[in-house]
């Protein structure tokens, strides 16, 4: 693996997002100011100083819009207002203002594939007749079979069950069916309708005018469906959101990525690109570098790169990286493929290990059975994670990730080393996946448990009353932020040190060259003059002489223990 080729992940341009570290806030679980057990915008504002202190560049907030909360806010009933659970537009403005004062950019979530069934657009569509302009906002079709009793095609919802629901028409008769790739309360909008485009241009302007720095675009690979809505059967074990899926993340348990020769008729259709170009031109009217980041589970990376051509989005989450097993050859390959794919279109690669839809990487990296995205882990799951091993690997994985050139996304709580909460009682679970699969899939609640701030406070400081919409584990005191702050070797201090050194050394904008000679189980490279060595294997590795800038675990002399990453200055 000796290779002198430099892999340049960023083109020479100075937009802030090319190398930014962007921290995802999941508002309902971040900080609750009013004590109802659900986080809110005033809570975010109150805790922003800690994020500035961590050393991140920007925050991305998952949805806080008006919503019945059937999918934790990804079911939007009004794109231009805040749900009372989270506060008011004034609270949003206060939060934005404070973030900007702290030099943190703010990215909000745009959910254009579907609205809530509680949105006035959908209510009007239901009240109107088949064939009306109102129905044409969504994907209504007549059913198949005698009396139209069967759904229009065989598509399944990402969350389980049919992707179609039949409505009752105004005269009380069983009527048309509407498409919902997710929950039945999330009807898909019809992006072949110009009216839909115009609504979302207005929504973009609404938030841009308020001063947001960009948008994370939900399901940016699903908005356009293939002509005729043909039947489709996904491969066994495929990830529910598209992409390769089907991987597990412990060495030795890697399963083949699931790929199918054709593109599913509801993912990654070419028509999506025209929408992004339209949005790009809207963002370009505004001052500053406003960013568009695609949530697109598209495989392979070379295809995902089409989402970030210079007149489309700026970034796309690198889920191929997130789903890479803890294996040195696999990590080297995904880094190579990522940088090659994204740089071919002049975009930076992004890197991400956790978010609100996947098992937290402090558990995922030590699962002992395959676990496709969306399945989640619960008390009855096979292959329970091994906590100490998971945390150790997670710290090594993050230390490796933050040394890669490009932009990195962090998910709230990972800087505390939070594990997935596996033992949530069934009755506490809210993810529609759990309900729609009859409990067969646990879904994503385990990574959404409210985060701990103070070890001795009610709800660990998440909420003043001790209320918490999902129960927090009894043993989180030692993971609370105040218990880790200033403690050498804590996960929080590791993140803080890594973020500071990343900036000091220019790692985010560097160019990477692989280093050979350490054996198959090691990932080693030089970026921006820093030598980065990750021991992904089981045998200690001899380190070259150099100044240790950062290490994910304490070092024993000049050897690098297993599941440890080090940053060295060797000259
Ligand atoms: C992706 C979001 O990240 C996820 O949480 C949500 O359930 C689906 N899109 C549907 O909006």
Boltz pocket constraint, residues with backbone or C-beta under 6 A from the ligand:
constraints:
  - pocket:
      binder: B
      contacts: [[A, 71], [A, 74], [A, 75], [A, 111], [A, 182], [A, 218], [A, 219], [A, 295], [A, 356], [A, 357]]
      max_distance: 6.0
